[in-house]
Amino acid sequence: MDKIKVGVIGTGNISGIYFQNGGKFDSMEVVACADLDVERAKAKGEEYGIRGCSVEELLADPEIRMVINLTIPLAHASVSLQALEAGKHVYVEKPLAVTREEGLQVLELAKRKGLLVGSAPDTFLGGGIQTSIKLVEDGWIGTPIGATAFMVCGGHETWHPAPEFYYHKGGGPMFDMGPYYLTALVALLGPIARVTGSARVTFPERTITSQPKFGQKIQVETPTHIAGIMDFASGPIGTILTSFDVKGNSQLPRIEVYGSEGTLIVPDPNTFGGPIGISRAGSREWSDIPLTHGRAENARGVGAADMARAIQTGRKHRANGEMAYHVLEAMHGFHDASEQGKHYVMKSTCEKPAPLPMGLADFDLD
């Protein structure tokens, strides 16, 4: 099969790994990149041996069938809609969109045009979470009854060169890191039926201490400490804590899944590999579990490559728009529940993505 020709829109920090990995999959080939700053796109293109151009030029290229949208979150929906209007399939960095309304617009336009939409994160396709999925599905911890997920830190203004957007609409710890944790939980346990939670802005103003914007102030527009509860449609109850307000170190785990016969430690969902542990009922010991699947290194882009394979074959892609929208709705649901003082009942659902077969090489998909 001929590779799907891909254009990347947005050449910021995250783009490098997509360019590095894009040529390693046999389903797609990155041939061009674009940015609002055309000179930056041309420089990035020269660095990776592809064409750098304007967004308009990229969208007008009939050979490019798929766009990888790596713009900032506030631009995700508008750029995705542009690409869909131009007849391109779209894979977008997380989150799918900033608002639920925009997310639905993207899905509905894609459906009308017969195009595919996919969305990061794709870390759940790595060896760590794929192994965890197999352990759950093979019954190693019995029937799942609950899960916990934690992502806490002191915020990004101490290290990121331009941290403002993390504290504006569409940012905050839930929208920044929540997609990794919620996507992993949905991949493990299936869709969410309802959520509730509490959220707050702890520090209304932040001071940047990184370069080059040292000393500049950020007015915080979004909750920075969110505690949520999820009722999964299959029965388990999950809890999630995301925070940019935790000063000093934390010893919380990333994700644990509790079953009728034991407990599973799931690796950090912002990585592709990581350690896995199981403690079975009646034992006080933890057993280290080797990975059953490959792809333990940074394989960002595998979700886009899997979508390119879906374009080629007609099968369903795993990091798909429906799951990304479900996660987007849940994230808003935590905020809504906090503001309104009641449960938020999910309106969307999605399928658990099909697990990857065992024994694949790192950059194979089937």
C-alpha positions as semicolon CSV with decimal commas, in nm:
position;residue;x (nm);y (nm);z (nm)
1;M;0,000;0,000;0,000
2;D;0,115;0,352;-0,073
3;K;0,191;0,559;0,233
4;I;-0,058;0,831;0,327
5;K;0,106;1,169;0,265
6;V;0,081;1,388;0,573
7;G;0,124;1,759;0,642
8;V;0,195;1,896;0,989
9;I;0,044;2,229;1,097
10;G;0,217;2,383;1,397
11;T;0,595;2,359;1,438
12;G;0,636;2,430;1,809
13;N;0,806;2,224;2,081
14;I;0,604;1,904;2,034
15;S;0,654;1,885;1,657
16;G;1,007;1,745;1,668
17;I;0,909;1,399;1,790
18;Y;0,638;1,375;1,522
19;F;0,893;1,454;1,253
20;Q;1,143;1,207;1,401
21;N;0,891;0,923;1,424
22;G;0,681;1,006;1,120
23;G;0,909;0,827;0,878
24;K;0,939;0,512;1,088
25;F;0,586;0,387;1,023
26;D;0,496;0,219;0,693
27;S;0,148;0,372;0,683
28;M;0,234;0,742;0,654
29;E;0,494;0,986;0,526
30;V;0,530;1,344;0,652
31;V;0,597;1,554;0,342
32;A;0,532;1,915;0,453
33;C;0,491;2,140;0,754
34;A;0,326;2,478;0,802
35;D;0,295;2,743;1,068
36;L;0,152;3,093;1,109
37;D;0,521;3,189;1,119
38;V;0,614;3,071;0,770
39;E;0,984;3,127;0,829
40;R;0,974;2,898;1,130
41;A;0,797;2,635;0,917
42;K;1,062;2,666;0,647
43;A;1,340;2,632;0,904
44;K;1,176;2,325;1,056
45;G;1,122;2,178;0,712
46;E;1,485;2,228;0,624
47;E;1,588;2,062;0,950
48;Y;1,387;1,749;0,869
49;G;1,420;1,744;0,491
50;I;1,059;1,828;0,409
51;R;0,880;2,127;0,257
52;G;0,802;2,421;0,484
53;C;0,518;2,645;0,372
54;S;0,213;2,846;0,475
55;V;-0,100;2,685;0,613
56;E;-0,291;2,784;0,299
57;E;-0,034;2,618;0,073
58;L;-0,037;2,298;0,276
59;L;-0,416;2,272;0,274
60;A;-0,427;2,336;-0,100
61;D;-0,187;2,049;-0,179
62;P;-0,397;1,765;-0,329
63;E;-0,132;1,502;-0,248
64;I;-0,163;1,563;0,126
65;R;-0,451;1,347;0,248
66;M;-0,404;1,387;0,622
67;V;-0,313;1,676;0,853
68;I;-0,148;1,644;1,193
69;N;-0,264;1,950;1,390
70;L;-0,004;2,053;1,651
71;T;-0,123;2,407;1,714
72;I;-0,199;2,548;2,061
73;P;-0,521;2,419;2,222
74;L;-0,721;2,735;2,151
75;A;-0,656;2,683;1,778
76;H;-0,718;2,308;1,768
77;A;-1,081;2,323;1,655
78;S;-1,044;2,606;1,403
79;V;-0,743;2,446;1,232
80;S;-0,908;2,103;1,231
81;L;-1,222;2,249;1,076
82;Q;-1,010;2,423;0,808
83;A;-0,836;2,098;0,726
84;L;-1,163;1,904;0,709
85;E;-1,316;2,169;0,482
86;A;-1,012;2,120;0,258
87;G;-1,093;1,747;0,238
88;K;-0,814;1,625;0,469
89;H;-0,835;1,366;0,744
90;V;-0,722;1,523;1,075
91;Y;-0,520;1,399;1,370
92;V;-0,492;1,663;1,644
93;E;-0,283;1,701;1,956
94;K;-0,476;1,686;2,281
95;P;-0,732;1,806;2,365
96;L;-0,961;1,751;2,067
97;A;-1,095;2,106;2,121
98;V;-1,133;2,355;2,405
99;T;-1,513;2,345;2,425
100;R;-1,761;2,063;2,383
101;E;-1,941;2,264;2,114
102;E;-1,622;2,293;1,908
103;G;-1,546;1,924;1,958
104;L;-1,889;1,828;1,825
105;Q;-1,846;2,062;1,526
106;V;-1,523;1,881;1,435
107;L;-1,682;1,535;1,462
108;E;-1,996;1,635;1,275
109;L;-1,808;1,799;0,987
110;A;-1,583;1,494;0,954
111;K;-1,886;1,266;0,945
112;R;-2,056;1,477;0,676
113;K;-1,745;1,472;0,462
114;G;-1,662;1,105;0,516
115;L;-1,327;1,188;0,679
116;L;-1,151;1,051;0,987
117;V;-1,062;1,243;1,301
118;G;-0,807;1,121;1,551
119;S;-0,655;1,278;1,859
120;A;-0,367;1,244;2,099
121;P;-0,276;1,119;2,346
122;D;-0,156;0,795;2,192
123;T;0,059;0,686;2,486
124;F;-0,205;0,421;2,567
125;L;-0,074;0,239;2,257
126;G;0,266;0,197;2,425
127;G;0,391;-0,122;2,585
128;G;0,312;-0,007;2,939
129;I;-0,060;0,051;2,909
130;Q;-0,113;-0,220;2,646
131;T;0,039;-0,469;2,891
132;S;-0,184;-0,332;3,166
133;I;-0,491;-0,372;2,944
134;K;-0,399;-0,736;2,877
135;L;-0,353;-0,804;3,250
136;V;-0,698;-0,661;3,327
137;E;-0,867;-0,841;3,039
138;D;-0,696;-1,170;3,124
139;G;-0,833;-1,152;3,480
140;W;-0,511;-1,104;3,677
141;I;-0,685;-0,876;3,927
142;G;-1,032;-1,025;3,892
143;T;-1,328;-0,796;3,829
144;P;-1,227;-0,427;3,827
145;I;-1,399;-0,235;4,107
146;G;-1,212;0,096;4,116
147;A;-0,917;0,305;4,002
148;T;-0,718;0,607;4,113
149;A;-0,520;0,855;3,903
150;F;-0,291;1,134;4,023
151;M;-0,103;1,410;3,841
152;V;0,027;1,676;4,077
153;C;0,303;1,931;4,040
154;G;0,378;2,296;4,114
155;G;0,300;2,429;3,768
156;H;0,493;2,502;3,451
157;E;0,599;2,864;3,499
158;T;0,932;2,753;3,650
159;W;1,058;2,576;3,337
160;H;0,843;2,633;3,028
161;P;0,960;2,916;2,795
162;A;0,601;3,034;2,731
163;P;0,378;2,897;3,008
164;E;0,089;3,144;2,982
165;F;-0,149;2,916;2,791
166;Y;-0,136;2,658;3,071
167;Y;-0,332;2,903;3,288
168;H;-0,576;3,034;3,029
169;K;-0,902;2,887;2,900
170;G;-0,834;2,538;2,768
171;G;-0,537;2,498;3,002
172;G;-0,497;2,399;3,364
173;P;-0,388;2,058;3,487
174;M;-0,709;1,884;3,382
175;F;-0,692;1,995;3,019
176;D;-0,312;1,973;3,001
177;M;-0,253;1,632;3,161
178;G;-0,603;1,496;3,219
179;P;-0,628;1,358;2,863
180;Y;-0,338;1,117;2,932
181;Y;-0,496;0,979;3,249
182;L;-0,857;0,971;3,131
183;T;-0,767;0,814;2,797
184;A;-0,568;0,544;2,978
185;L;-0,860;0,477;3,214
186;V;-1,111;0,455;2,928
187;A;-0,875;0,218;2,743
188;L;-0,855;0,005;3,058
189;L;-1,215;0,021;3,187
190;G;-1,433;0,154;2,907
191;P;-1,651;0,467;2,886
192;I;-1,761;0,689;3,174
193;A;-2,129;0,723;3,271
194;R;-2,116;1,021;3,507
195;V;-1,867;1,239;3,695
196;T;-1,856;1,478;3,986
197;G;-1,583;1,686;4,138
198;S;-1,451;2,000;4,305
199;A;-1,218;2,254;4,145
200;R;-1,048;2,574;4,255
201;V;-0,801;2,844;4,151
202;T;-0,551;2,849;4,438
203;F;-0,316;3,121;4,312
204;P;-0,499;3,382;4,097
205;E;-0,167;3,521;3,973
206;R;0,150;3,336;3,878
207;T;0,501;3,476;3,825
208;I;0,712;3,328;3,547
209;T;1,058;3,227;3,673
210;S;1,180;3,065;3,349
211;Q;1,351;3,235;3,058
212;P;1,292;3,432;2,840
213;K;0,987;3,575;3,025
214;F;1,130;3,583;3,376
215;G;0,929;3,810;3,606
216;Q;0,619;3,841;3,389
217;K;0,282;3,786;3,560
218;I;0,009;3,542;3,449
219;Q;-0,354;3,598;3,542
220;V;-0,501;3,252;3,605
221;E;-0,831;3,190;3,422
222;T;-0,890;2,820;3,484
223;P;-0,900;2,586;3,786
224;T;-0,558;2,462;3,893
225;H;-0,659;2,198;4,151
226;I;-0,932;1,952;4,049
227;A;-1,051;1,643;4,238
228;G;-1,293;1,423;4,047
229;I;-1,493;1,103;4,077
230;M;-1,598;0,887;3,780
231;D;-1,863;0,617;3,754
232;F;-1,762;0,392;3,466
233;A;-2,042;0,235;3,264
234;S;-1,897;-0,112;3,333
235;G;-1,921;-0,063;3,711
236;P;-1,588;0,057;3,856
237;I;-1,563;0,388;4,042
238;G;-1,256;0,600;3,970
239;T;-1,098;0,901;4,136
240;I;-0,868;1,153;3,972
241;L;-0,661;1,441;4,111
242;T;-0,488;1,690;3,883
243;S;-0,307;1,991;4,028
244;F;-0,060;2,266;3,946
245;D;-0,072;2,375;4,312
246;V;0,137;2,110;4,488
247;K;0,461;2,260;4,615
248;G;0,748;2,025;4,694
249;N;0,752;1,657;4,612
250;S;0,469;1,402;4,602
251;Q;0,482;1,025;4,643
252;L;0,141;0,953;4,494
253;P;0,123;0,675;4,233
254;R;0,022;0,761;3,875
255;I;-0,260;0,508;3,822
256;E;-0,375;0,207;4,020
257;V;-0,659;-0,028;3,928
258;Y;-0,829;-0,230;4,203
259;G;-0,997;-0,562;4,133
260;S;-1,174;-0,836;4,324
261;E;-0,854;-1,043;4,321
262;G;-0,573;-0,787;4,336
263;T;-0,428;-0,446;4,254
264;L;-0,248;-0,329;3,941
265;I;0,004;-0,044;3,925
266;V;-0,020;0,114;3,579
267;P;0,276;0,313;3,440
268;D;0,279;0,690;3,397
269;P;0,035;0,748;3,107
270;N;0,255;1,030;2,976
271;T;0,509;0,764;2,880
272;F;0,498;0,461;2,651
273;G;0,672;0,213;2,880
274;G;0,729;0,213;3,254
275;P;0,716;-0,038;3,541
276;I;0,408;-0,248;3,613
277;G;0,329;-0,414;3,944
278;I;0,064;-0,655;4,068
279;S;-0,027;-0,749;4,424
280;R;-0,267;-1,043;4,443
281;A;-0,528;-1,103;4,712
282;G;-0,372;-1,262;5,023
283;S;-0,022;-1,135;4,948
284;R;0,162;-0,834;5,086
285;E;0,424;-0,852;4,810
286;W;0,437;-0,678;4,474
287;S;0,536;-0,868;4,160
288;D;0,709;-0,681;3,878
289;I;0,545;-0,767;3,546
290;P;0,749;-0,759;3,222
291;L;0,596;-0,584;2,924
292;T;0,402;-0,811;2,691
293;H;0,407;-0,549;2,416
294;G;0,683;-0,348;2,253
295;R;0,688;0,026;2,191
296;A;0,823;0,127;2,533
297;E;1,020;0,427;2,404
298;N;0,880;0,760;2,289
299;A;0,657;0,660;1,996
300;R;0,444;0,977;1,970
301;G;0,276;0,970;1,636
302;V;0,171;0,606;1,659
303;G;-0,191;0,720;1,692
304;A;-0,160;0,919;1,370
305;A;0,007;0,625;1,197
306;D;-0,271;0,394;1,318
307;M;-0,524;0,637;1,171
308;A;-0,332;0,640;0,843
309;R;-0,359;0,260;0,840
310;A;-0,734;0,296;0,899
311;I;-0,755;0,525;0,594
312;Q;-0,575;0,258;0,393
313;T;-0,777;-0,041;0,512
314;G;-1,114;0,086;0,637
315;R;-1,070;-0,058;0,987
316;K;-1,138;0,159;1,296
317;H;-0,848;0,358;1,437
318;R;-0,774;0,344;1,806
319;A;-0,696;0,706;1,906
320;N;-1,022;0,817;1,748
321;G;-1,227;1,134;1,770
322;E;-1,517;0,974;1,957
323;M;-1,294;0,870;2,247
324;A;-1,119;1,207;2,244
325;Y;-1,457;1,384;2,261
326;H;-1,568;1,155;2,547
327;V;-1,256;1,255;2,740
328;L;-1,314;1,624;2,657
329;E;-1,671;1,602;2,786
330;A;-1,556;1,434;3,109
331;M;-1,299;1,707;3,174
332;H;-1,564;1,975;3,138
333;G;-1,795;1,761;3,350
334;F;-1,561;1,787;3,651
335;H;-1,563;2,166;3,622
336;D;-1,942;2,176;3,571
337;A;-2,003;1,951;3,870
338;S;-1,790;2,176;4,090
339;E;-1,969;2,490;3,977
340;Q;-2,320;2,343;4,000
341;G;-2,278;2,119;4,304
342;K;-2,413;1,804;4,142
343;H;-2,320;1,503;3,929
344;Y;-2,266;1,557;3,558
345;V;-2,423;1,280;3,349
346;M;-2,221;1,209;3,037
347;K;-2,402;1,256;2,708
348;S;-2,140;1,084;2,493
349;T;-1,996;0,737;2,499
350;C;-1,728;0,552;2,304
351;E;-1,591;0,205;2,247
352;K;-1,287;0,073;2,427
353;P;-1,015;0,084;2,161
354;A;-0,907;-0,254;2,030
355;P;-0,587;-0,372;2,200
356;L;-0,277;-0,410;1,989
357;P;-0,164;-0,764;1,909
358;M;0,132;-0,901;2,099
359;G;0,462;-0,952;1,923
360;L;0,460;-0,644;1,702
361;A;0,780;-0,456;1,632
362;D;0,787;-0,101;1,773
363;F;0,672;0,065;1,452
364;D;0,434;-0,206;1,325
365;L;0,059;-0,162;1,364
366;D;-0,100;-0,490;1,255
